[in-house]
């Protein structure tokens, strides 16, 4: 409604939301343009790259032009606009389609991984676990993130290093936009603070959660976390 009142377009970032819904509507259906990522750790991957979806034929045609150097149909090497070489190869597309056919199975595996972690970790009071569901969506557990309680003198880096010493790979949460060095250098976000983003960036990290993870491996991660906390 805000967009309609102000004549704005909505670009929906659905990068990690393959198969996810919000109030029973599929993510990727809310924007004038919606985007998905096919990076290797996503639920559907082509190795790299991504996809734009839209209900507008006009926008779709513009995207096709921009991804392919704005070649014109009537005369290939004459360009009315600047474009990019953003083509997805046929091999990547075939891989992505084959993965898409299995997305329901992938979601079941991810939810099994998530529920197994939660059942094992629920009694470790020093960490906060992800919610299984909310009133508007179920957790598909694209990744399994935990947050260290604020009163513990242990941060993300220290915890990750302890796990690394036990041959368990992890990944930190994203760093807040307002603390990005490049934006500070540009003079942006001066004097601004966003405590929740700052807190989870310093206290949160992701546990192994790839589709090939076994219950025995999850158990090993649990034992390692228990030894740390």
ABEGO torsion letter per residue (X at the ends): XAAAAAGBBBBBBAAAABGBBBGGBBBGAABABBBBBABAABABBAGBEBBBBBABAAAAAAAAAAAAGGBBAABAABBABBBBBABBBAAAAAAAAAAAAAAAAAAAAAAAAAAAAAAAAAABAABBBBBABBAABBBAGABBBBBBBAABBBBAAAAAAAAAAAGBBBBBBBBBAAABAAAAAAGBGBGBBBAAAAAAAAABBBBBABAABBAAAAAAAAAAAAAAX
